[in-house]
């Protein structure tokens, strides 16, 4: 059995970390466009991950903050910062919503707090629907 170098371990950890914060799949990256002022335009029709009401996906960043987007109805959406309000760690997608892997806070698909130590929901970000696009920020 060969030993594993520290470099190989760190490379593996960095790869896993990159995958966990990568957001939408590469093939769908064209569905998200950066706008002036740090805003995002998300073509929800081009994102299969947002096809169903209640579905959520990480879509990118607005003014340096990772953002999640959830479909709340046929043509309504909610966007929120993915920075855990407890200590600012970026939350990850879970089976029931979002989870902070640092301290265990959990949030539902709408960003509402379901388990602490956080004491508030994920901060909402202004959205507006324009045709098949959701403008965030």
Order of alpha helices (4+ residues) and beta strands (2+ residues): alpha-beta-beta-beta-beta-beta-beta-beta-beta-beta-beta-beta-beta
